């Protein structure tokens, strides 16, 4: 997805509290608008690089490691699964 088509993606959780310049972190993101799901299904796949914005400025880039279709709110099992991966991102999360 490229601007201006890219919509925001709220972060469910980060793997660390602070990320400084040149550092990296893992995150779980979700689509902001239900009407964007079809576009995400076409364009957001493993390996895609998404710009990360703070306001109108790009502050970093995120590479999609995996994606799954889930309905919010997450059930407790998926919430624990995602949060466990963020605590130890070296563990493969796998695919459903």
Secondary structure, DSSP 8 states (H G I E B T S, - for coil): --TTT-----EEEESSS---TT----EEE--SSGGGHHHHHHH--TT-EEEEEETTEEEEEEE--------SS--HHHHHHHHHHHHTTTS-----
